[in-house]
Amino acid sequence: MATELNISGVSPILLQHIKKWRLYRETDRDANYTIELAAVYHFRSIIFTFKDVSAVTIRDLETLKDMSDVFLRIKPQPQGIYLVEEWEEETFRFYCRRYEVTEGSGPHV
């Protein structure tokens, strides 16, 4: 069972390793997209779930499979949304309306 974590106020967030990246459509009826990002943060497995995702830019999809030492920035925007980006290498960037961070289960790296 996942436990919700609060890491707000930390920017950028240094992730030791991205284990999984998944973009999917919530329902067949509307264009409501979600991104799940499983990563290692302070030697704990965590999962970011970004909801109502838009304007996704991915520079290199292959790079997302095994990224280490990732600086993730989640920056509030005036429109009530968040800009989420890999800050240092600019590998990915997107906007979302809300997000949550939970501690994942499974092996810790």
C-alpha positions as CSV (number, residue, x, y, z in Angstrom):
1,M,0.0,0.0,0.0
2,A,1.3,3.4,-0.9
3,T,1.9,6.2,1.6
4,E,1.5,9.8,0.5
5,L,4.7,11.9,0.8
6,N,5.1,15.6,1.1
7,I,8.2,17.0,-0.7
8,S,6.7,20.3,-1.7
9,G,9.0,23.3,-1.3
10,V,12.0,21.4,-2.5
11,S,13.0,22.6,-6.0
12,P,14.6,21.1,-7.9
13,I,14.1,17.7,-6.5
14,L,17.2,15.4,-7.0
15,L,16.0,12.0,-8.0
16,Q,18.7,9.3,-7.8
17,H,17.2,7.2,-10.6
18,I,14.0,7.1,-12.8
19,K,12.8,3.5,-12.8
20,K,9.6,3.9,-14.9
21,W,7.8,6.6,-17.0
22,R,4.3,6.1,-18.2
23,L,1.9,8.5,-20.1
24,Y,-1.7,7.2,-20.4
25,R,-5.2,8.4,-21.1
26,E,-7.5,8.2,-18.1
27,T,-10.7,7.4,-20.0
28,D,-11.8,6.7,-23.5
29,R,-14.4,9.5,-23.4
30,D,-12.1,12.5,-23.0
31,A,-8.5,13.6,-23.5
32,N,-7.5,13.5,-19.8
33,Y,-3.9,12.3,-19.6
34,T,-1.8,11.1,-16.6
35,I,1.9,10.6,-16.2
36,E,3.3,8.2,-13.6
37,L,6.9,8.6,-12.8
38,A,8.5,5.9,-10.5
39,A,11.8,7.0,-9.1
40,V,14.3,6.7,-6.2
41,Y,14.5,9.7,-3.9
42,H,16.7,9.5,-0.8
43,F,17.1,5.8,-1.3
44,R,13.3,5.3,-1.2
45,S,11.0,4.2,-4.1
46,I,8.5,6.9,-4.8
47,I,5.8,7.5,-7.4
48,F,4.8,10.8,-8.8
49,T,1.3,10.9,-10.3
50,F,0.7,13.9,-12.5
51,K,-3.0,14.5,-13.4
52,D,-4.6,16.5,-16.2
53,V,-1.3,16.6,-18.2
54,S,-0.9,18.8,-21.3
55,A,1.8,20.1,-23.6
56,V,4.1,17.1,-23.2
57,T,7.6,17.6,-24.7
58,I,10.0,14.6,-24.6
59,R,13.4,15.2,-26.2
60,D,14.5,11.6,-26.3
61,L,12.2,8.8,-25.3
62,E,15.1,6.3,-25.0
63,T,16.8,8.5,-22.4
64,L,13.8,8.2,-20.0
65,K,14.3,4.5,-19.5
66,D,17.4,4.7,-17.3
67,M,18.1,8.2,-16.1
68,S,20.2,8.8,-13.0
69,D,20.8,12.0,-11.0
70,V,17.7,13.8,-12.4
71,F,16.8,17.3,-11.3
72,L,13.0,17.4,-11.4
73,R,11.4,20.9,-11.1
74,I,7.7,21.4,-10.3
75,K,6.9,25.0,-10.5
76,P,3.5,26.6,-9.9
77,Q,2.2,28.8,-12.7
78,P,-0.2,31.7,-12.5
79,Q,-3.0,29.8,-14.3
80,G,-3.3,27.4,-11.4
81,I,-1.3,24.7,-13.1
82,Y,2.2,23.3,-12.6
83,L,5.2,23.3,-15.0
84,V,7.0,20.0,-14.5
85,E,10.4,19.6,-16.2
86,E,13.7,17.8,-16.0
87,W,15.7,20.8,-15.1
88,E,19.3,20.1,-16.1
89,E,19.2,18.2,-19.4
90,E,15.7,19.4,-20.5
91,T,14.8,15.8,-21.4
92,F,11.1,16.3,-20.7
93,R,8.7,19.0,-19.9
94,F,4.9,19.2,-19.4
95,Y,2.1,20.9,-17.5
96,C,-0.4,19.4,-15.1
97,R,-3.3,20.6,-12.9
98,R,-2.4,18.5,-9.9
99,Y,0.0,15.9,-8.7
100,E,0.7,13.6,-5.7
101,V,3.8,11.8,-4.5
102,T,3.5,8.4,-2.8
103,E,6.0,6.0,-1.4
104,G,6.1,3.0,-3.6
105,S,6.5,-0.6,-2.8
106,G,9.1,-2.9,-4.1
107,P,12.9,-3.0,-3.9
108,H,14.8,0.2,-2.9
109,V,17.8,1.0,-4.9
